[in-house]
């Protein structure tokens, strides 16, 4: 057989399974980085459609193309609900996207970033520089430790905002989805404090979403679920918000016009809480 | 080699490509029906996660599990916007889901159903009986013909509502996405009439969505785009609505409480029009 002049690249696909029976398929240009941090497996792939892709324990964390749809909505809904978000705690989010959005708020004076796996921060700085500006912001203090332990030992009424930007509830993040952890978050919040967590998929993690909301309703006078359209998470993602005083449905407390945002608007701030009937029913609303 | 006691079924996956570079993968139990109607290929598969799946020309039309998220939103947003939707024209929608939702409205006196491919109706009646009740409703008149020609020959000011439930703009449906077709629809609408069409994916058919909206803006004093979360269409789908008089943002004109709906609510009626900033920008809003 005569060898061809040029060897064509293989047609490689990554399949992200949302359950055993369905998932998202992404065409891959190639692998960029793979390692085991000691806590979890970290992979970075180059996709044809979505730019670079970060996987933790073989689950999609983000792609360059659509990460803003997740990070903007996790951060700006609570931060614009609170009239004066000065002290912010971020649990997880080692990729830096959440910190980047938090540090866009000039009202924020101090951000404590608790990440269990420093290696995620290192590879993100190297391979996702556009997510990294928050790491270099002087208001941000990094604590490489377990978020569960950090909250247990935290002084009461320390934070205006707590954001939990975790992986799925298995492996390192499992304890971040328990009523006890949410109770510790509640204790660590000031009087007008707000807790917001990623609460899974309203399409394929409905039990998880409902369970988180139920726990929030027991702790907070204002407990709500809102959605963002995140393409590479199956098209839609849920966030649970618990607030001691300020209701997000009252709308943003100040203008977002100066910020370079691509998803969040004052209309989406309220609109994201309007849920399809079957999701309302899953949440017992 | 000793043969096993039992032959395990193959691990079969169907990949719906949204572009050359990504798509949705569904595990398949097996094929139920495959045929070529003369106009298009029709396939019905049994999936593990979503029940039965209908493909036209190898593109997902619907699954049993999530078709309500598309059909309810295509139909009820315009029908609840109009205070008295008596005469309704449905173009396409041979599976019956749109007719099923239209005929839930007691105000509707007459539905003209124009479907180019009678074979889609036949297989849907046989394999998707839960979508079929509208076919047997005495208010529904079926015309097996080309929707483009039907609209061209239609008397002016004939309908309160026109719904275009088409496939992608290639093959039989190509002419259903042209400014001329929308103009013919506009002419066929009564003074308070409303045209609503499926306008593609805000994730992977952004040019199409923007093009349809642009055409609607030229024809109608009120032209808007709204979204529904349709899992098997990539998570989110767009609809374009053009209205001669009634603005959907004024809210529904009457209560939907009596109808057995799973997606549409009076809140979603307005909330579906609240778009992420990048989609607003794609539409020139």
Boltz contact constraints between the chains, C-beta under 6 A:
constraints:
  - contact:
      token1: [A, 15]
      token2: [B, 25]
      max_distance: 6.0
  - contact:
      token1: [A, 21]
      token2: [B, 27]
      max_distance: 6.0
  - contact:
      token1: [A, 21]
      token2: [B, 48]
      max_distance: 6.0
  - contact:
      token1: [A, 21]
      token2: [B, 49]
      max_distance: 6.0
  - contact:
      token1: [A, 22]
      token2: [B, 26]
      max_distance: 6.0
  - contact:
      token1: [A, 22]
      token2: [B, 49]
      max_distance: 6.0
  - contact:
      token1: [A, 23]
      token2: [B, 25]
      max_distance: 6.0
  - contact:
      token1: [A, 25]
      token2: [B, 15]
      max_distance: 6.0
  - contact:
      token1: [A, 25]
      token2: [B, 23]
      max_distance: 6.0
  - contact:
      token1: [A, 25]
      token2: [B, 25]
      max_distance: 6.0
  - contact:
      token1: [A, 26]
      token2: [B, 22]
      max_distance: 6.0
  - contact:
      token1: [A, 27]
      token2: [B, 21]
      max_distance: 6.0
  - contact:
      token1: [A, 48]
      token2: [B, 21]
      max_distance: 6.0
  - contact:
      token1: [A, 49]
      token2: [B, 21]
      max_distance: 6.0
  - contact:
      token1: [A, 49]
      token2: [B, 22]
      max_distance: 6.0
  - contact:
      token1: [A, 203]
      token2: [B, 231]
      max_distance: 6.0
  - contact:
      token1: [A, 229]
      token2: [B, 236]
      max_distance: 6.0
  - contact:
      token1: [A, 231]
      token2: [B, 203]
      max_distance: 6.0
  - contact:
      token1: [A, 234]
      token2: [B, 235]
      max_distance: 6.0
  - contact:
      token1: [A, 235]
      token2: [B, 234]
      max_distance: 6.0
  - contact:
      token1: [A, 235]
      token2: [B, 235]
      max_distance: 6.0
  - contact:
      token1: [A, 235]
      token2: [B, 236]
      max_distance: 6.0
  - contact:
      token1: [A, 236]
      token2: [B, 229]
      max_distance: 6.0
  - contact:
      token1: [A, 236]
      token2: [B, 235]
      max_distance: 6.0
  - contact:
      token1: [A, 262]
      token2: [B, 277]
      max_distance: 6.0
  - contact:
      token1: [A, 262]
      token2: [B, 278]
      max_distance: 6.0
  - contact:
      token1: [A, 263]
      token2: [B, 276]
      max_distance: 6.0
  - contact:
      token1: [A, 263]
      token2: [B, 277]
      max_distance: 6.0
  - contact:
      token1: [A, 265]
      token2: [B, 277]
      max_distance: 6.0
  - contact:
      token1: [A, 267]
      token2: [B, 274]
      max_distance: 6.0
  - contact:
      token1: [A, 268]
      token2: [B, 274]
      max_distance: 6.0
  - contact:
      token1: [A, 271]
      token2: [B, 271]
      max_distance: 6.0
  - contact:
      token1: [A, 271]
      token2: [B, 274]
      max_distance: 6.0
  - contact:
      token1: [A, 274]
      token2: [B, 267]
      max_distance: 6.0
  - contact:
      token1: [A, 274]
      token2: [B, 268]
      max_distance: 6.0
  - contact:
      token1: [A, 274]
      token2: [B, 271]
      max_distance: 6.0
  - contact:
      token1: [A, 276]
      token2: [B, 263]
      max_distance: 6.0
  - contact:
      token1: [A, 277]
      token2: [B, 262]
      max_distance: 6.0
  - contact:
      token1: [A, 277]
      token2: [B, 263]
      max_distance: 6.0
  - contact:
      token1: [A, 277]
      token2: [B, 265]
      max_distance: 6.0
  - contact:
      token1: [A, 278]
      token2: [B, 262]
      max_distance: 6.0
